[in-house]
């Protein structure tokens, strides 16, 4: 075929809105030598039957930022590419039935303001001004988003396609990809029309992404964590009152989302569109009896209206007009769900130069932003904002078929569910268990999942309410609070132990390993027998990740990082280190105990032959309770202590011995409280690529005078010379009933000057605390600020750049 391309820079598999948006954004950046393959016509998958709703609202910061970009782009896209589109910016009313829901609205509205968007809480009377057809009974809170609306998905996709073609990109319709292979550093994408050699491949195959993912398993890939769900919505026939209101007002009625009843309701032409997310939801293509068809283009599932009966009745009570319009058409189509309901955008785990852009449950509103993010990954190898929330590497080996199915059912059925700070969702649990799991639970451990690993969040006593219902609150108070306080006090005054399975750990060795590390981290390496923190920057000097580096020999290192970082950080090392070094992931082979408190040396002395006089940040191999272990003199709790690292086969013996010697078990919530009192940063909360290494306060871990030209060195040097624009600060906060939520806006004199990155109550300091990033002029100790805590402006004061608890670190070094 004369016009069929045989080479390309990038091949995108899948012609839905996300794939086409990726092609468009690549072309806008000058990467026009790119090809998109679609087995049928563009939009043949989930895009064609999508409702096309376009909200800004998202509890997740990264996702809201992506949606904000999309809607800004859509408002000018028709003119930019000269392609007319039906895009209606109607605004939306989000209805809450409970105090907790109203607080969620306040939380997200505050997050939106920090991003430059305006969302406002309004009264019932004001709601009637926006949409007179809505009943106001049993509402506790109403959120108005003026920039919400809806767009025609097919027109949007075709507009993006026209823009991409006009810039020189290539779209091959009716050209199914059939597989991939490798030739050296090149991918070969096989199609029915011929092969295409390319540098990079993108799996944007929508609900077929898992099938496409199978092609990459011989090259290091994994089973794609995706489940196909059945999503229904139905359209009424024309309703006279809707038609008349539209003619009189010259616009459509605003969207309604009754999130506690779990549905949206919006105007469609002169009728209504009702789309529930039903609790009794259904997955498809998950059994041998219900196999995925080879091609489901422009097809739907049979109607299943019985599942919608309750939602229809509830919606008719909320908007009685709904009951006056007959059912015009029902849509029941496939929609892909990742376990957490968020898309997968970024590097394909385990496979170099392969990427993923799929599992979009809200693909229309996210399509524009997703295309931008994907183009940034492909062109620059990094994104302009931290996108960990949607990074495919957030799921590791625990995301098996059962986990994916159970979590997807749970997530779909709670699409509008509130994610309270102490709530642990029950589906897909117990995938990775510590050898101490039974002992931890027998002692009252109330568990949470961390990269699939079960850890105790807190330890309940007899009579404590450990039900899920007890956690459905934004308040700090709950059955956990007195237990957290007691656990902190046990560590402060005596000795505590935390069973901590799941630390991501890698062994690196080989001639030149030390020089290779120096060439990629911003700072220095420790001496043999010691450890330190190492920071990895991106090309813009932003903080990509943090690892603790333990030096066991001249060219032998143990690198430890956060549990969720396992696949992400391994690939950071893999991609930056030269060939010839041995890099091994040993996460599943070892576990850790945190033993900490002023009496920890006394307790450990009776169990080990190690030298407990060795100072802070030292490493030694020793026996503990007769088992071989590694002792690291460090404590994330900010007290005298050690991390005890030992093989999985040994950790139970050591834990039992530590408990028998008198250590008090404590959980993750207590650890979080204590690390915030010390100002210690948490991975992908306080430490993210939204901020530079210098803004994050890590200047002491930067060596600009070393000869190695590490990634980001030039950018960090320029920032060092010009000065930081922001600074990381610890703030004491007026103690209300809630802790400041993640990304709550920080105000100075009524102006947003930053955001909260984490917060907790400090029980040793008896003070509510928030860590955050603020504008440099607001980062001066003593500055009076305010933090938006669920709609209330709470007074906050910037503290000195030192820990609130034990600022001299005398207790750690004891």
C-alpha positions, -999 to 999 in steps of 0.1 A, spaced: 0 0 0 15 33 -12 1 54 16 6 30 45 35 41 68 62 16 75 80 37 101 70 62 128 83 78 159 52 67 179 24 43 172 -8 47 191 -31 17 193 -67 28 197 -88 55 181 -110 68 210 -108 103 223 -77 96 244 -57 81 216 -66 108 192 -59 135 218 -25 120 223 -18 121 186 -31 158 184 -9 169 213 22 151 198 16 169 165 12 202 183 47 197 198 62 190 163 61 152 166 41 147 134 58 114 124 33 95 145 6 70 135 -27 61 152 -42 27 145 -79 20 149 -95 -14 141 -128 2 130 -139 38 128 -127 64 152 -148 64 184 -159 28 179 -153 18 215 -165 35 247 -162 70 232 -192 65 208 -217 57 235 -203 80 262 -226 105 277 -201 133 273 -203 149 307 -176 175 315 -171 183 352 -142 200 368 -150 184 401 -126 156 412 -115 148 448 -80 140 433 -57 169 427 -39 155 396 -72 144 380 -88 178 387 -59 195 371 -62 172 340 -99 179 337 -94 216 342 -70 216 312 -94 196 291 -123 220 296 -101 251 290 -90 234 258 -125 224 247 -138 259 250 -115 270 222 -110 238 202 -136 243 176 -121 276 165 -85 263 168 -91 234 144 -120 248 125 -144 220 133 -179 228 148 -188 210 180 -218 208 203 -203 219 236 -226 232 262 -212 249 293 -243 247 315 -229 246 350 -237 218 374 -255 214 408 -240 188 430 -265 177 457 -255 164 491 -279 148 516 -256 147 546 -232 169 566 -203 147 556 -212 152 519 -214 190 523 -180 189 539 -166 169 509 -180 197 487 -163 223 508 -130 203 506 -131 200 468 -142 236 464 -112 247 484 -89 225 463 -104 240 432 -97 275 444 -61 265 450 -60 256 413 -77 288 402 -112 274 397 -143 288 413 -168 265 429 -193 277 454 -217 264 480 -251 278 474 -285 278 492 -316 258 482 -332 291 471 -303 299 449 -304 264 434 -340 271 422 -327 301 403 -303 279 384 -327 250 378 -364 254 389 -372 218 383 -352 204 412 -369 195 445 -349 206 476 -360 181 501 -334 165 525 -304 184 511 -276 195 534 -253 210 509 -253 221 473 -222 229 452 -223 250 421 -197 245 394 -203 271 367 -179 255 342 -195 221 341 -213 209 310 -214 184 282 -199 178 248 -206 156 219 -179 128 222 -178 120 184 -175 156 174 -148 161 200 -128 131 187 -132 142 151 -121 177 159 -90 164 175 -84 141 145 -88 170 121 -63 190 141 -38 161 142 -42 155 104 -38 191 96 -5 192 114 7 161 95 0 132 118 -13 99 103 -45 81 112 -51 46 99 -88 36 103 -100 0 97 -65 -12 104 -64 -35 134 -31 -40 152 -24 -77 156 7 -78 178 41 -64 185 77 -76 184 112 -62 190 141 -56 168 170 -42 188 157 -9 203 128 -7 179 92 -19 182 75 -35 153 37 -31 154 20 -57 132 -12 -49 114 -34 -64 88 -20 -39 63 17 -44 71 43 -37 98 53 -3 113 87 2 129 87 27 157 105 40 187 76 40 211 42 24 214 11 36 233 -17 12 244 -48 34 242 -71 5 234 -98 14 259 -117 -17 272 -94 -38 249 -63 -26 267 -59 -58 286 -59 -78 254 -33 -55 238 -13 -57 271 -9 -94 265 13 -87 235 39 -70 258 42 -97 284 71 -114 265 90 -81 268 86 -76 306 49 -67 307 22 -79 331 -15 -86 332 -32 -52 328 -53 -44 360 -86 -36 342 -122 -48 344 -149 -40 319 -180 -28 336 -215 -24 322 -227 13 324 -262 23 316 -280 56 310 -313 63 294 -327 92 275 -363 104 277 -384 116 249 -390 154 246 -404 171 276 -425 203 269 -414 221 301 -377 216 293 -382 228 257 -401 259 269 -375 268 296 -346 264 271 -363 286 245 -371 313 272 -336 313 287 -315 306 256 -295 278 272 -298 243 286 -307 236 322 -277 229 345 -265 194 351 -277 177 384 -256 152 402 -274 136 432 -242 119 445 -256 103 476 -283 86 455 -255 79 429 -267 93 396 -264 122 373 -293 138 355 -289 164 327 -307 178 297 -302 161 264 -318 180 235 -352 188 251 -353 156 272 -334 143 301 -305 118 304 -303 98 336 -271 79 344 -269 59 376 -238 42 391 -258 14 407 -246 -5 437 -258 -38 422 -234 -33 392 -222 -58 367 -189 -67 351 -186 -83 317 -162 -105 299 -148 -120 331 -156 -156 327 -153 -184 301 -190 -183 297 -189 -146 288 -157 -141 267 -146 -108 253 -156 -107 216 -129 -101 190 -146 -68 179 -174 -50 198 -172 -18 177 -204 3 179 -222 -24 199 -241 -24 232 -251 -49 258 -288 -58 262 -309 -35 283 -309 -43 320 -334 -18 334 -342 -38 365 -308 -26 379 -319 10 375 -354 8 390 -346 23 424 -325 51 408 -353 60 383 -378 63 412 -354 84 433 -346 107 404 -383 112 397 -388 124 433 -359 148 429 -370 160 394 -407 152 389 -405 162 352 -385 130 346 -416 110 352 -435 129 324 -411 118 296 -413 84 282 -381 64 277 -366 73 244 -336 50 244 -314 31 268 -276 28 264 -258 -1 281 -222 -2 270 -188 -13 282 -166 10 302 -131 1 315 -124 4 352 -90 2 369 -93 -10 405 -94 26 419 -115 40 390 -87 63 379 -71 60 344 -37 46 336 -15 72 319 23 67 317 50 42 313 40 6 309 54 -13 339 84 -35 330 85 -25 294 108 1 280 95 26 254 60 14 258 32 34 274 -4 32 285 -33 55 282 -64 36 290 -90 26 317 -108 59 315 -142 59 333 -146 96 325 -126 96 293 -144 125 275 -137 151 302 -102 137 308 -93 131 272 -78 165 265 -56 165 296 -47 129 291 -35 136 256 -13 164 269 1 142 297 8 113 274 25 136 249 47 149 277 57 114 287 65 105 251 85 136 242 101 146 274 101 115 296 84 135 324 52 155 329 46 191 337 26 181 369 30 151 392 7 124 378 14 96 402 -23 92 409 -28 78 374 7 62 368 2 25 357 31 16 381 9 23 411 -4 -13 409 21 -41 414 19 -79 418 -11 -78 442 -34 -66 414 -44 -101 403 -77 -110 385 -96 -113 418 -83 -80 431 -91 -62 399 -127 -76 397 -136 -70 433 -121 -35 435 -137 -25 402 -172 -37 413 -166 -18 446 -154 14 429 -181 15 403 -208 9 429 -193 37 450 -184 60 421 -194 90 442 -182 74 475 -164 97 499 -128 88 508 -126 96 545 -92 98 561 -97 67 583 -118 46 560 -103 14 545 -124 -1 517 -130 -38 522 -127 -53 487 -95 -69 473 -78 -72 507 -53 -96 523 -33 -99 491 1 -96 508 4 -106 545 33 -103 569 44 -134 587 33 -115 618 -2 -108 605 -20 -132 628 -2 -118 658 -8 -82 648 -46 -88 644 -48 -108 676 -34 -78 695 -61 -56 680 -46 -44 648 -70 -26 626 -55 -31 592 -49 -9 561 -36 -18 527 -3 -4 514 6 -15 479 -13 -47 488 5 -52 521 -16 -53 552 -3 -32 580 -19 -21 613 -32 14 612 -40 14 649 -46 -11 677 -81 -14 691 -90 -25 726 -120 -46 737 -152 -26 731 -138 -3 704 -160 2 674 -140 -10 644 -169 -10 619 -166 7 585 -195 29 595 -174 43 624 -148 56 599 -173 75 577 -164 108 591 -140 137 583 -134 143 620 -102 135 638 -122 121 667 -132 84 665 -125 52 684 -89 54 669 -80 87 684 -74 77 721 -55 46 709 -33 67 686 -25 90 714 -17 61 737 5 45 711 25 77 706 29 81 743 42 46 746 68 54 720 76 87 736 81 73 771 91 37 765 95 16 735 71 7 706 73 -17 677 57 -14 643 55 -44 620 62 -29 586 61 -53 557 63 -40 521 92 -16 522 104 -15 485 140 -26 486 166 -31 459 202 -45 459 227 -28 436 262 -40 431 289 -43 406 321 -25 396 312 12 392 280 11 411 291 39 434 300 62 406 268 54 388 247 64 418 267 96 423 259 104 386 221 102 392 214 114 427 216 151 437 239 146 467 266 124 482 269 88 490 273 75 525 305 58 538 306 20 541 285 9 571 263 40 570 231 52 552 217 85 541 188 99 521 192 103 483 171 124 460 165 119 423 156 150 403 140 153 369 155 175 342 137 206 356 152 200 391 119 188 405 118 160 431 112 127 413 117 104 442 135 97 475 154 66 485 174 57 516 208 44 505 227 20 527 263 13 517 274 -23 524 306 -22 505 326 0 481 302 -9 452 274 -26 471 242 -8 481 208 -15 496 182 10 485 149 13 503 118 33 493 81 36 500 59 5 495 38 20 466 71 31 449 82 -4 442 78 -5 404 82 32 399 115 35 417 130 3 404 124 17 369 140 51 379 171 31 388 169 8 358 166 36 333 194 58 348 221 32 356 245 19 330 245 -17 318 266 -42 336 254 -35 371 233 -60 391 200 -44 402 176 -68 420 142 -62 436 142 -82 469 110 -65 483 91 -98 488 120 -116 505 125 -93 535 104 -74 561 110 -47 587 103 -39 623 105 -3 636 117 -5 671 117 30 687 115 49 719 139 60 747 140 24 761 146 7 727 184 3 733 177 -13 767 152 -37 751 172 -46 721 204 -52 742 188 -83 756 181 -97 722 211 -89 700 248 -93 697 250 -61 677 269 -30 688 242 -7 700 267 21 707 270 28 670 256 62 661 227 75 641 225 64 604 248 34 609 242 -1 595 253 -34 609 246 -71 604 238 -89 637 216 -116 652 184 -106 669 166 -133 689 190 -158 673 180 -148 638 202 -130 612 191 -94 607 203 -60 596 201 -31 621 198 4 608 200 32 634 172 54 622 136 62 632 108 78 612 91 84 645 118 108 657 130 88 687 160 67 696 154 36 675 164 10 649 149 -5 618 153 -43 621 154 -58 586 153 -96 583 142 -123 559 105 -132 559 114 -165 574 130 -148 605 108 -118 611 81 -136 632 107 -149 656 121 -115 661 87 -98 664 75 -123 690 107 -118 710 104 -80 709 68 -81 721 77 -106 748 105 -82 760 78 -55 765 75 -34 734 41 -18 727 27 -24 692 18 8 674 3 15 640 7 37 609 -15 64 622 7 69 652 38 69 630 22 95 607 15 118 636 51 115 649 68 120 615 47 152 609 59 165 643 94 160 630 87 176 596 96 144 578 82 143 543 60 115 529 65 100 493 41 115 467 24 136 493 50 161 505 76 148 481 64 151 445 74 164 411 50 193 416 79 209 435 116 213 430 142 197 452 151 231 466 115 241 472 111 209 491 138 220 515 164 194 505 193 217 497 215 199 522 211 168 500 224 186 469 260 188 459 264 213 430 301 212 433 305 175 426 319 167 392 290 143 382 264 159 359 234 143 375 199 148 360 185 182 369 218 197 379 216 227 356 181 235 366 189 232 403 220 254 398 199 280 380 172 280 408 199 282 434 212 313 418 179 329 411 162 319 443 132 296 451 97 307 443 81 285 470 93 268 502 82 239 523 70 248 557 57 234 590 26 252 603 8 249 636 -29 251 630 -59 262 651 -72 228 663 -107 223 649 -125 190 647 -107 180 615 -71 179 602 -64 200 571 -70 179 540 -45 172 513 -41 202 489 -62 225 511 -55 261 501 -33 283 523 -42 320 525 -23 351 534 -43 383 536 -71 366 517 -49 355 488 -40 318 480 -3 315 486 1 277 488 -14 243 497 -12 217 525 6 185 516 -1 165 548 -15 171 582 -21 154 615 -25 161 652 9 159 671 3 142 704 38 148 717 34 185 709 -3 187 717 -8 207 685 -26 204 652 1 205 625 2 209 587 31 205 563 28 224 531 43 244 502 38 282 503 50 312 483 85 322 494 74 355 510 49 336 532 75 311 543 90 333 570 87 319 606 60 336 625 39 345 594 2 344 602 -17 324 576 -51 307 572 -59 272 560 -92 263 544 -103 232 564 -136 220 550 -148 255 543 -136 271 576 -106 294 576 -84 281 604 -55 302 618 -20 289 611 15 300 619 47 293 600 73 277 623 110 277 623 127 255 598 133 227 623 113 199 639 85 208 663 94 178 684 130 175 697 143 202 673 180 194 682 175 157 674 189 148 708 165 120 713 173 103 680 210 106 686 209 94 722 
